[in-house]
């Protein structure tokens, strides 16, 4: 039993209820009832970790998410993150995080990873980092391709948050587990993971209620929406990195 994590999940579910969030969750049976697994998740919303953990709760399991180290320094969020056994990631030197994640996997935990590393402003899948595949390969555990669609309409970069009763549909899919052989090429396995997640995301987008007018800002440009193209999103990401670097060096 984990009273802190259980309480946080309960609080999140209360918020979902008050917001009228309508969840469609597919693939709960693909979450193992016991044993380690790497849950690889697409990233379009600040709340993705709260959504991605829901399919695991059917089996009474909690996901240990890998998150940027700065969150753990926050006076409120930090103690919560540590209490829920999430894993801090130093983006300049990820060795410690990798070792902690590997230990958790070998202890039978589910570790949540965002292979894109940063949030996607285009709402398309960005190129994947190889860390999720490397962890699954080293620990000998399955990869769980997990996609979320609709969460970005609640809270994402550069667009207004929806705090009130908005009745936003959110689709969550956990795909069939992928197994990475010990000698399998990591780059090839990473592309295999990305392809599986893209197929899931395509299906979710096709099944999602049709948006129009101002709501087209939540739709990728590829699908006729007004969200930034991947190229435009990349430029904005690069500008953020330059600004952060200038603030650090200034």
N, C-alpha and C positions, 0 to 999 in steps of 0.2 A: 504494500500500500504506500502511496506517495501523496500525503495530504496536501502539500503545497501545489504540486502539479495538478492534482485533482481539483483544487480550489480555483486555480487559474483557468482550467478548462471550463469549469462551471460558470465563472464570470464571463468568459468569452461567449459561451452559449447563451447567456442572458442578453448580452449585447446583440447577438445575432437575432434573437427573438424580438427584441425591441426595434431592430432595424427592419424586421420582416424579411430577412434573408431567406431565399428559397434555394435549398441545396439539392443538387442531383449528384449522387455519389455512385460511381460504377467501379467494380473491381475490388470491393472489400475483401473478397475471398482470396485475392492475390497477396494479401498481407499475411506473412507467416504467423502462426499462432505462437511459435517459440523460435528462438534462434536469431542470430544476427542477420541484418540486411541493410543495404544502402538504398535509401529512398532518394532518388534524383528528381528534382522538382524544377519546373520552369518558374521564372521570376518576373512578375509584372506589377506586384502590389506589395506595400509595406506589411500587409497582413497575411501574406502567403503561408507563413509558418503556422498561423492559427488554423488555416483551412486544411493544410496538408496533413496535419495530425489527426483529423477527424476519422478517416477510414480505419486507422489503427485502433481507435477506441472500441470498435465493435468486438475486438478480441482482448480488450482490457490492456492494450499496450500503449506505451508512450514513446514518442520520437525524440531523440537527442539531436537538436539542430546545431549545425556549425554556423556561427554568426561572427560578424566582424568584432574585433576585440574592443573597440570603443564603447560598444553597448554595455560591456561588462564593467565599465568604469562609471556608468550612470548611477547616481545615488539610489534610485528606486528600481530601475530595470536590472542593474547589476546583481544585487542579491537574489532577485527572482531567477535570473538566468543561471546563476551558479547553483541555486537550490534545486532547479529542475534538471541539473546535470547537462546543460547545453555546453557546447565546446567553443571556446574563443579562438578566433583565427587572426593571426598577424599576417596581413597581406604582403608584408615585406619579407617575412620568413615563416613559412607555413609548416616547418618540420615538427614543431611541438604539437600543433593541432592534428597533424596526420597521425602522430604516435598516439595521442589521446583517443582519436576516432578509432584507430585500429584496436586499441585496448577495449574500447566499448563494444566493438563488433565481436571480438573474440569472447567477450563476456555475455554475448547473446542479445545485445541491444540493437535497435533500429536507429541508424544515424541518418539524419536528413541533410542533404547537400543541394546547393543551388549551383549546377555546373556552369551556368553563365557568369557566375561570380557577382555580377551587378544587375540591377533591375533593367528590364528592356523598355525603353521609351517608345519603341515602334510596336510593341506587343507581339513581335515576332521572336522566334528563338534566335538568340545570338550564338556565335561560336562557343563551343563547350571547352572548358578546361578539363584536363584528364584525371583530376583528383578522384572523382567518384569511382571511375573504372579502376584506378590503381588501388584504392582501398578495398573494393570488392574482390579484386584479384588477390591481393596480399592476404586478406582475411579468409578467403574461400567462401564468401557469402554471395547471395543473389543481389542483383540490382533490381529495384522496383521503379520503372519509369512512371512518373507521376506528373500529371498536367492539371492545371487549374485555369479555368476561363470564366471571366466575369468579376473576379476579385479586384481587378484594376479599376473597375467602376466605383469602388468604395474609397480607395485611397492609393494613389500612385504619384509619381513625380509630375510636378508642374500643372496639375489639374486639381480642381476643387474636391475636397473630401465630402463624402455623403455621411453625415452624422445621424440624421434622423431616420424616420420610417420611409425607406426607399423601395422596399420589396425587390431588391436586385437579385436576379438569378445567378447562382454560382455553380458551375459544373466542375466536379473533381473526378478524375479517372486514375486508378492505379492499374497499370497494364500487367500483362503476364511477366513473371520474373525472367530476367536475362542472366545467363551464367557466363562468366568470363573464365576461359581456360587459363591455366597457369602460364602457358607459353604463348598465349594469344597476343597479337600486336595491340598495344594500348590505344594507338591512334585509330586503328580499324574498329576496335570495340567501342570507342567513344563515338565514332560516327554511327555505329549500329544503335547505340543508345539514343542518339539524337534523332535518327530516322524513326525509331519507335515512338518517341515523344512527339515528333512532328505529325505522324499519322494520327495519334490520339488527339492532338490539338486541332487538326483539320476536322475530325469527326465532331468534336465539341463545338467548334465554330459553326459547322453546318447545322447542328441541332439547336443552336442558341436562338432565342427570340430575335427577330429582325429589328434592327435599330435604324433610325432615320433622323433627319434634321440635325440639331446640335449634338445628338447622341452619336453621330458618325465619328466624333473625335475619339470614341472608344474602339473604333474598328480599324484594323490595319489597312494601310494604303493599298496593299495587294488585293484586298477584298472590297475596294471602293470606298473605304473610310478616309478620314482626314487626319489620322494619326501620322506622326513623322515616318518617313521611309527609313529603312535600316541605315541608309547612308546619312540621312539627316540626324538620326539618333546617335550615330557614331560621332558625328561632329560635336554634338552637344555633350556627349560623354567626355570627349577629348578636351573640350573647353572647361568642364568641371575639374578634370585632372590638372589642367594647367593652373586654374585658379587655386586649387588646393595646394599645389606645389609652390606657387608664388607666396601664398599665405604662410606656408611652413618655412620657406627660405627668407621671407621678408622680416 
